[in-house]
Amino acid sequence: MRASIVLLLALLVLEGCSCLGCLEIPSLSVPVITVPSPTVQVQAPTPQVVVAPTVYPSIEFQAIYMYAFSVGGYWIWYRDFKEGEWTRWEITLPDEGDVMEMELAFLKRVPEGEWWRVQIIPKKEDSKPAIYEMLLSPETHTIRRVRRKIGTLPPEEVPVTENLYYIKPVKLTKESIEGATKGIETIKVPAGTFTARHVVYASLDGKGRVEWWATEKVPGGVVKAKVVDEEGKVSWISVLLSYGTGAKTLLGVY
């Protein structure tokens, strides 16, 4: 089954890796979630990953960005984050029985760009949480600075090269979203009960579909999302656990 590099790196974090690097992948099975770029196609039966000792930070940061900001390659925000707003999600991969939590927070706007935090909290006992705080330049679409913390290790600055571009997922038009709307539904998630727009699209690879439930009541505007494969089986589901304001740096980036 095909999988994006985004989920591959997420699985590395789940397995407790403190370095993400040149990968040898004898076998891997994750749900189909296709992103526009960068994409790696892998096909194998089990989620075993062998990691070599070095890393290209550009791949790591771009993948983390794509993983946090989109589902199935689509830019699914129904409204933008305001400064200090955060959301926390539970993400489940039913095929593998993997569950993790992920936080996305817009920390601060500064002259150089915007500070964002992505925090991944795996549920496996032997896995390590990871925190990334990234300075993004919306004007140039480049990553300017990254600080991260893996497990109980102290925060560390990671080198960022010039012209390190991040790849935004595809942003959908208002008219397209309206055309894909199946109806207005009442949906209950851990963060509360919402009246939400149910939106359904074909997946970017034409196999299966991507669905989400959108409302302007929460940062980003999405309370639930899922990916369904061509056989009708759910391969990815995320639900909003909580949301709020007042997010500040955890790693001392400003």
Backbone hydrogen bonds in HBPLUS format (Angstrom, degrees):
<---DONOR---> <-ACCEPTOR-->    atom                        ^
c    i                          cat <-CA-CA->   ^        H-A-AA   ^      H-
h    n   atom  resd res      DA  || num        DHA   H-A  angle D-A-AA Bond
n    s   type  num  typ     dist DA aas  dist angle  dist       angle   num
A0008-LEU N   A0004-SER O   3.26 MM   4  6.55 156.2  2.32 145.3 152.4     1
A0009-LEU N   A0005-ILE O   3.00 MM   4  6.19 161.0  2.04 148.0 150.6     2
A0010-ALA N   A0006-VAL O   3.06 MM   4  6.33 152.9  2.14 143.9 152.3     3
A0011-LEU N   A0007-LEU O   2.85 MM   4  6.07 153.8  1.92 149.4 155.5     4
A0012-LEU N   A0008-LEU O   3.06 MM   4  6.39 143.4  2.19 140.7 151.0     5
A0013-VAL N   A0009-LEU O   3.10 MM   4  6.48 153.3  2.18 147.0 152.6     6
A0014-LEU N   A0010-ALA O   2.96 MM   4  6.30 155.1  2.03 145.6 153.1     7
A0015-GLU N   A0011-LEU O   2.91 MM   4  6.16 142.2  2.06 144.6 154.1     8
A0017-CYS N   A0012-LEU O   3.14 MM   5  5.68 168.3  2.16 153.6 152.2     9
A0016-GLY N   A0013-VAL O   2.93 MM   3  5.16 159.3  1.97 108.9 114.8    10
A0022-CYS N   A0054-THR O   3.07 MM  32  6.10 124.1  2.40 125.0 137.2    11
A0052-ALA N   A0022-CYS O   3.30 MM  30  5.55 154.3  2.37 158.2 164.6    12
A0024-GLU N   A0050-VAL O   3.39 MM  26  5.59 171.6  2.40 157.2 157.8    13
A0048-GLN N   A0027-SER O   3.19 MM  21  5.56 125.6  2.50 120.7 134.8    14
A0048-GLN N   A0046-THR O   2.94 MM   2  5.74 139.8  2.11  98.5  90.8    15
A0059-ILE N   A0056-TYR O   3.09 MM   3  5.80 129.2  2.36 121.7 131.4    16
A0060-GLU N   A0056-TYR O   3.44 MM   4  6.77 162.5  2.47 149.5 154.4    17
A0061-PHE N   A0057-PRO O   2.90 MM   4  6.09 170.4  1.91 166.9 166.6    18
A0062-GLN N   A0058-SER O   3.05 MM   4  6.05 165.6  2.07 147.6 152.2    19
A0063-ALA N   A0059-ILE O   2.99 MM   4  5.96 155.9  2.05 144.3 151.3    20
A0064-ILE N   A0060-GLU O   2.99 MM   4  6.19 161.7  2.02 150.2 155.2    21
A0065-TYR N   A0061-PHE O   2.97 MM   4  6.13 160.1  2.02 147.4 153.0    22
A0066-MET N   A0062-GLN O   3.00 MM   4  6.25 164.2  2.02 147.5 151.3    23
A0067-TYR N   A0063-ALA O   2.83 MM   4  5.97 161.3  1.87 153.1 158.9    24
A0068-ALA N   A0064-ILE O   2.99 MM   4  6.13 153.6  2.07 148.5 154.2    25
A0069-PHE N   A0065-TYR O   3.00 MM   4  6.05 153.3  2.07 152.6 159.7    26
A0071-VAL N   A0074-TYR O   3.39 MM   3  5.64 148.6  2.50 147.4 151.0    27
A0074-TYR N   A0071-VAL O   3.15 MM   3  5.64 161.6  2.18 121.1 121.5    28
A0170-VAL N   A0073-GLY O   3.36 MM  97  6.63 148.8  2.47 167.4 158.6    29
A0075-TRP N   A0170-VAL O   2.64 MM  95  5.21 147.0  1.75 158.8 148.6    30
A0078-TYR N   A0220-GLY O   2.64 MM 142  5.74 152.6  1.72 146.3 148.5    31
A0079-ARG N   A0220-GLY O   3.43 MM 141  4.95 156.6  2.49  97.5  99.4    32
A0085-GLU N   A0082-LYS O   2.99 MM   3  5.59 163.4  2.01 144.2 144.5    33
A0084-GLY N   A0106-PHE O   2.70 MM  22  5.49 149.8  1.78 152.6 163.1    34
A0247-ALA N   A0084-GLY O   2.82 MM 163  4.53 174.7  1.82 128.8 128.6    35
A0106-PHE N   A0085-GLU O   3.01 MM  21  5.75 161.1  2.05 171.8 177.2    36
A0086-TRP N   A0244-GLY O   3.00 MM 158  5.52 151.6  2.08 142.4 143.8    37
A0244-GLY N   A0086-TRP O   3.08 MM 158  5.52 153.6  2.15 144.9 146.7    38
A0087-THR N   A0104-LEU O   2.88 MM  17  5.42 153.4  1.95 152.0 160.9    39
A0104-LEU N   A0087-THR O   2.91 MM  17  5.42 159.5  1.95 153.5 159.8    40
A0088-ARG N   A0242-SER O   2.92 MM 154  5.35 153.0  2.00 158.9 152.6    41
A0241-LEU N   A0088-ARG O   2.76 MM 153  5.51 155.9  1.81 148.3 155.0    42
A0242-SER N   A0088-ARG O   3.38 MM 154  5.35 155.8  2.44 135.8 138.1    43
A0089-TRP N   A0102-MET O   2.72 MM  13  5.13 163.1  1.75 150.0 155.7    44
A0102-MET N   A0089-TRP O   2.89 MM  13  5.13 150.6  1.98 136.6 144.6    45
A0090-GLU N   A0239-VAL O   2.98 MM 149  5.49 160.8  2.02 157.3 163.5    46
A0239-VAL N   A0090-GLU O   3.02 MM 149  5.49 152.6  2.10 147.5 155.0    47
A0091-ILE N   A0100-MET O   2.81 MM   9  5.38 169.1  1.83 159.6 163.5    48
A0100-MET N   A0091-ILE O   2.97 MM   9  5.38 155.0  2.03 150.7 158.6    49
A0092-THR N   A0237-ILE O   2.85 MM 145  5.37 166.5  1.87 162.1 166.8    50
A0237-ILE N   A0092-THR O   3.07 MM 145  5.37 146.6  2.19 151.2 157.5    51
A0093-LEU N   A0098-ASP O   2.90 MM   5  5.24 165.0  1.92 154.7 158.0    52
A0096-GLU N   A0093-LEU O   3.07 MM   3  5.73 132.7  2.31 118.7 129.3    53
A0097-GLY N   A0093-LEU O   2.94 MM   4  5.86 130.7  2.19 150.0 162.9    54
A0123-LYS N   A0099-VAL O   3.30 MM  24  5.96 143.6  2.44 158.3 151.6    55
A0101-GLU N   A0121-ILE O   2.82 MM  20  4.90 165.4  1.84 136.9 141.9    56
A0121-ILE N   A0101-GLU O   2.72 MM  20  4.90 174.7  1.72 155.3 154.4    57
A0103-GLU N   A0119-GLN O   2.77 MM  16  4.91 156.9  1.82 142.2 150.3    58
A0119-GLN N   A0103-GLU O   2.95 MM  16  4.91 161.1  1.98 139.2 144.1    59
A0105-ALA N   A0117-ARG O   2.98 MM  12  5.07 156.3  2.04 146.6 150.5    60
A0117-ARG N   A0105-ALA O   2.84 MM  12  5.07 159.1  1.88 148.5 154.1    61
A0107-LEU N   A0115-TRP O   2.80 MM   8  5.29 136.2  1.99 140.1 151.8    62
A0108-LYS N   A0115-TRP O   3.40 MM   7  5.19 154.4  2.47 125.1 131.2    63
A0115-TRP N   A0108-LYS O   2.77 MM   7  5.19 173.0  1.77 162.9 165.4    64
A0110-VAL N   A0113-GLY O   2.84 MM   3  5.34 165.4  1.86 156.3 160.7    65
A0113-GLY N   A0110-VAL O   2.98 MM   3  5.34 149.6  2.08 112.5 121.8    66
A0114-GLU N   A0136-LEU O   2.75 MM  22  5.21 159.8  1.79 153.0 159.8    67
A0136-LEU N   A0114-GLU O   2.77 MM  22  5.21 164.8  1.80 156.3 154.4    68
A0116-TRP N   A0134-MET O   2.92 MM  18  5.38 160.2  1.96 150.3 156.1    69
A0134-MET N   A0116-TRP O   2.83 MM  18  5.38 154.0  1.89 156.8 163.5    70
A0118-VAL N   A0132-TYR O   2.86 MM  14  5.23 158.8  1.90 152.0 159.2    71
A0132-TYR N   A0118-VAL O   2.85 MM  14  5.23 158.5  1.89 153.9 161.0    72
A0120-ILE N   A0130-ALA O   2.83 MM  10  5.25 161.4  1.87 157.0 162.9    73
A0130-ALA N   A0120-ILE O   2.96 MM  10  5.25 159.2  2.01 148.6 155.1    74
A0127-SER N   A0124-LYS O   3.24 MM   3  5.35 166.4  2.26 110.9 113.0    75
A0151-GLY N   A0129-PRO O   2.79 MM  22  5.14 177.3  1.79 162.4 163.0    76
A0131-ILE N   A0149-LYS O   2.89 MM  18  5.11 153.8  1.96 146.8 154.9    77
A0149-LYS N   A0131-ILE O   2.88 MM  18  5.11 146.1  2.00 143.4 149.9    78
A0133-GLU N   A0147-ARG O   2.87 MM  14  5.36 166.0  1.89 166.6 169.6    79
A0147-ARG N   A0133-GLU O   3.01 MM  14  5.36 157.3  2.06 149.8 157.2    80
A0135-LEU N   A0145-ARG O   2.86 MM  10  5.07 167.6  1.88 149.4 152.6    81
A0144-ARG N   A0135-LEU O   2.78 MM   9  5.37 170.4  1.79 166.8 168.4    82
A0137-SER N   A0142-THR O   2.88 MM   5  5.35 161.5  1.92 164.6 169.6    83
A0141-HIS N   A0137-SER O   2.68 MM   4  5.37 129.2  1.94 150.7 166.0    84
A0166-TYR N   A0141-HIS O   3.00 MM  25  5.87 153.9  2.07 134.3 141.8    85
A0143-ILE N   A0164-LEU O   2.77 MM  21  5.69 160.7  1.81 172.0 175.7    86
A0158-VAL N   A0146-VAL O   3.18 MM  12  5.76 176.0  2.18 154.7 153.5    87
A0148-ARG N   A0156-GLU O   3.01 MM   8  5.57 165.2  2.03 157.5 159.4    88
A0156-GLU N   A0148-ARG O   2.83 MM   8  5.57 160.6  1.86 161.4 167.9    89
A0153-LEU N   A0150-ILE O   3.16 MM   3  5.80 149.8  2.26 144.6 144.5    90
A0177-ILE N   A0173-THR O   3.04 MM   4  6.35 161.4  2.08 152.4 156.8    91
A0178-GLU N   A0174-LYS O   2.99 MM   4  6.24 158.6  2.03 147.8 154.0    92
A0179-GLY N   A0175-GLU O   2.95 MM   4  6.17 151.2  2.03 142.4 150.4    93
A0180-ALA N   A0176-SER O   3.02 MM   4  6.27 135.7  2.23 142.5 154.0    94
A0180-ALA N   A0177-ILE O   3.16 MM   3  5.13 130.0  2.42  94.3 107.4    95
A0181-THR N   A0178-GLU O   3.32 MM   3  5.24 158.6  2.37  99.3 105.6    96
A0200-VAL N   A0180-ALA O   3.10 MM  20  5.51 165.0  2.12 138.1 140.4    97
A0182-LYS N   A0198-HIS O   2.71 MM  16  5.54 164.2  1.74 166.9 172.6    98
A0198-HIS N   A0183-GLY O   2.92 MM  15  5.58 178.7  1.92 173.7 174.2    99
A0185-GLU N   A0196-ALA O   2.81 MM  11  5.39 165.4  1.83 164.6 163.9   100
A0196-ALA N   A0185-GLU O   2.74 MM  11  5.39 164.5  1.76 167.1 166.8   101
A0187-ILE N   A0194-PHE O   2.83 MM   7  5.44 164.3  1.86 162.0 165.7   102
A0194-PHE N   A0187-ILE O   2.86 MM   7  5.44 166.6  1.87 158.1 159.7   103
A0189-VAL N   A0192-GLY O   2.93 MM   3  5.42 175.9  1.93 157.8 157.6   104
A0192-GLY N   A0189-VAL O   2.87 MM   3  5.42 162.7  1.90 123.2 129.2   105
A0191-ALA N   A0240-LEU O   3.04 MM  49  5.68 132.4  2.27 157.0 145.5   106
A0197-ARG N   A0214-ALA O   2.76 MM  17  4.95 160.4  1.79 145.8 147.0   107
A0214-ALA N   A0197-ARG O   2.86 MM  17  4.95 159.3  1.90 136.9 141.1   108
A0199-VAL N   A0212-TRP O   2.88 MM  13  5.44 174.2  1.89 169.7 171.2   109
A0212-TRP N   A0199-VAL O   3.00 MM  13  5.44 153.1  2.08 148.3 155.0   110
A0201-TYR N   A0210-VAL O   2.90 MM   9  5.30 166.2  1.92 159.3 163.9   111
A0210-VAL N   A0201-TYR O   2.81 MM   9  5.30 157.0  1.86 146.8 154.3   112
A0203-SER N   A0208-GLY O   3.22 MM   5  5.62 163.9  2.25 116.4 116.2   113
A0206-GLY N   A0203-SER O   2.91 MM   3  5.18 160.7  1.95 113.0 118.6   114
A0209-ARG N   A0228-VAL O   2.82 MM  19  5.27 153.4  1.89 146.2 154.5   115
A0228-VAL N   A0209-ARG O   2.89 MM  19  5.27 172.8  1.89 157.7 160.1   116
A0211-GLU N   A0226-LYS O   2.91 MM  15  5.35 171.3  1.92 160.6 162.6   117
A0226-LYS N   A0211-GLU O   2.89 MM  15  5.35 156.7  1.94 149.2 150.9   118
A0213-TRP N   A0224-LYS O   2.92 MM  11  5.32 152.9  1.99 151.1 152.7   119
A0223-VAL N   A0213-TRP O   3.00 MM  10  5.87 166.8  2.01 169.1 172.9   120
A0215-THR N   A0221-GLY O   2.70 MM   6  4.84 153.2  1.77 130.4 140.0   121
A0221-GLY N   A0218-VAL O   2.91 MM   3  5.02 140.9  2.06 115.8 127.7   122
A0240-LEU N   A0223-VAL O   3.00 MM  17  5.04 152.9  2.07 150.0 143.3   123
A0225-ALA N   A0238-SER O   2.94 MM  13  5.30 155.0  2.01 152.1 155.6   124
A0238-SER N   A0225-ALA O   2.83 MM  13  5.30 164.1  1.85 157.7 159.1   125
A0227-VAL N   A0236-TRP O   2.90 MM   9  5.04 154.6  1.97 137.8 141.5   126
A0235-SER N   A0227-VAL O   2.88 MM   8  5.72 160.7  1.92 152.5 159.1   127
A0229-ASP N   A0233-LYS O   2.87 MM   4  5.41 168.4  1.88 149.8 148.1   128
A0232-GLY N   A0229-ASP O   2.91 MM   3  5.36 164.1  1.94 119.1 122.6   129
